[in-house]
Amino acid sequence: MLRFLVSPRWIGLAIFVVLMAVTCYVLGGWQYDRWEQRKADNAIVEANVAGDPAPVEDVLADGWDPDLEYRTVTATGTFDSSREITVRFAHRDGAPGVQVITPLRLTDGQVVLVDRGWIAGPRDGTAPDDVPAAAQDPVTITGWLQRASTADQAATTPRDGQVRAVSGERWTDFLGAEPLPGYVALTSPEQEGLTGPPQPDLGTGPHLFYAIQWWFFSGLAVVGYFLFVRAELRERRPKASAEITPG
């Protein structure tokens, strides 16, 4: 009765179903791994935000590590307003504006880039005329470490006092010194006229939903195959009965 399963048509269907089921299962596993990784990353961020502040020069003594993102740090020094840069097209809640990046020269001579905050600006990305000035006296700031952008040289090299993304590696000539890796999103003290950084996004995204969806498709392919087999058997039974019925 099941000999039809070894016909070329049904063998081809079986191969297609197996490939589809395996592919969907693997894609589901990939999305599930991304969900697990996002949860692990969020746990690191939560721990970093809640941790006790530490001097930025100590935290970055061994260079940048991805697990340092949102690490709460402190820095003491003097802002170098003469080398302040604004980041173009920094939209916030749909509104155009710029991020204000001011180098902070630490007491030990090192330089760290500090994102002092966001201010609304023209839609063409240029900086507004009323960017609040940084403090001139020595200050101690607190903020979250942020990773440098991986954008290309054209986007991260200061030109006419602006960039499109922050990467200190491109600022050495402009600053006259190589800054510490990454930059600090300032959370304290508040900068009058500037909006501080948003809270970190701790969502896990749609990865778990996509994983379940792919696994459902995998199971659906297998179930669908057996339903086709069942339908074929039902169609063949009356024919088989007619063939063995005496004339």
N, C-alpha and C positions, 0 to 999 in steps of 0.2 A: 504493500500500500504506500510505503514511503520511498519507493524507488525513484519517484520523480525528483527527489531532493538531489540526486546525483546528475541531473540533467544540466547542460551548460548554463541555461537560464537561471536555475536555482542556485547553482554553485556561484555564479556571478553575483546574485543577490546576497548570498551568505557572506561573500568576501566584502562586498560594499557595507553590509551591516556591521561586520567586525571592525572594519576600518573606521567607520563612523563612530561606533561605540567607544573604541579605544581613544580616538582623537578627542571626543567630547570628555571622556574621563580624564585624560591628561590635561586638557584645558581647565577643567574643574579643579584639579589638583594645583595647577599653577595659580589660579585665582585664590584658592584657599591659602597657599603659601604667602601670597601678597597680603592677604588679610592678617595672617599671623605675624608677618614682618611689621605691618603697620601697627599692630597692637604692641609689639615689642618696642618699636620706635617711640610710640606714645608714652610707654612706661618710662623710658629713658628721659624724655622731655619733662614729664611730670616730676621725676626725681630731681632733674637739673633745676627746674624752676623753684622747687620747694627747698633746695639745698641752701646751706649757709653761704653767703657771698665770700668769694676768695679773690685775692689780688690777680688781676688779669695777666700780669707778667709771670706769675707762678703757674697759673692754669695752662698757659701757652708755652711754658718753658721747653717742652719737648715737641713743639709744633702743633699743627691742627690735627684733631681726631674727630671723625663724624659724630661720636658720642658726646662731644662737647657742645653741640648745638643747644641753645637755650640755657646753658650753664650760667648761673647767676654770678657775676663778677663785680669787683670794684676797681676803680682806677683813680689815682691822684696825680694831678698835673695841671697844665695850663693849656687852654684852647688856643690853637693857631688859626685865628680867623682869617688871616691873609691867604690861607690855602683852603678855605672852605669851598666845598663843591655841592651842587645840587643834582639830584637824580631826576632826569626828565621822565615825563609820562608815568608818574607814580600815582595812579588812581586809587582813591579810597572811597568805598561805597558808591562807585560810579562817578564821583566827582574828580575832575582833573587837578593835578597838583604836583608838588615835588617833595622829595625827601632831602633833608639838610644834613650833609655829612661834614663834620668838622674834626680835623685831626687834633688829638690830645697828646701833648708832649709830656711824658711821665717824668717824675722826679729823677729817675735813673737814666734819662736821656732817650729812652725808647719812645716810639710813636704808635698810638693805636687810633684807628678810625672810629668815630662815634657818630651814630645816627641820632641826631638830637630830636628828630621828629618830622612830622609832615605838615605842610601848609598848602592850602588851595592856591592854584595858579592858573595861568592861561591854558587854553586847550592845545596850544602849539608846543607845550612842554617847557617853555622858558620860565625862569624863576621870577616870581613877583618882586616888586620893588620894596616890599615891607617885610622881608625875612628878618625875624628877630635876631639881634646880635647875641653872640655867645658871651659868657662871663669873661671878663678880662683878668680877674684875680685867680689864683690857684683854687682848684675845686676838687672835691672827691665825688665821683659819680658811681652809680650802681646801674647795671643793665644786664641784658641777655646777650651772650655770644651768638653771633650769626655767621653762617658759612659764607665765604666769598662766592660771587657769581662765577659760573663757568662760561659766560658769554665771551664772544671773541674780542680781539684787541680793539676793534673799532668802537665797540660798545662800552668798554671799560677804561679806556685811556682818556684822562681829563682833557677837554677842549673847550676853551672859552668859559671855563668855570663850571662845566657840566659833564655828566656821563649818563649813560642809559642803564648801567648796572655797576655794582660795587665790587671791585677786586683790587686789593692793595698791591698785588704784584705789578700792576700797571702804573702805580703811583710813585714809584721810587724816585724817578727823575723829578717829578713835580714836587715831591716833599723834601727832597734832598736827603732822604733816609728811607730804608726799607721798613714799612710798618709791620706790626705784628699780624699774623694771619687772621682772616675773618674781619669782623668788626663788631662793635658793641651797640645794641639797640638800647638807648638810654631810657631807663624807667624812673630814675630819681637823681637829682631833683627835677621837678617838672619845669619845662621850658615854656615860659609865657608866650602865647601866640602860636605854639606848635602843638600838634597832637601826637601823643606818645604811641608806641607800637601796639598793634592789636594783640590780643591773647593768642597763644599758639593754637593752631587747629588740631584738635585731638580726635577728630572724626576718623572712622575706619573706612569710609568710602563704600562703594557698592560691591567690593570684592567678594564678600560672603554670598551676597545675592547671586552674583554671576557664577560663583562656584556651584551653588545649588542648581542654578539654571542649566549649566553644562552637564552636571550629573543627571539631571532629569532627562535631558536630550539623549544621554548615553543609555539610560534605562528604557527610554521610549523606543530607541532603535531596536533593542533586543525584543521588547514586547511586541513591537510592530511586526517583526519577522515572524514570530510564532503565531500572531494573528493571521498573517498571510498564509502560513502553512495550514492553520486550522480551516481557513476559508477554502483552500485548495482541496483539503481532504473532504470537506462537506460536498464540494462540487463533484468529486470523483466517486463518492459512495453510490449515488443512484446509478451511475454508469456501470460501476462494477456489479451491482445487484442485477441490472438488466442483462449483463453478459452471462451471468450464471443461472438465470431463470429459464426453465425448460420452455421450448417453443410449442 
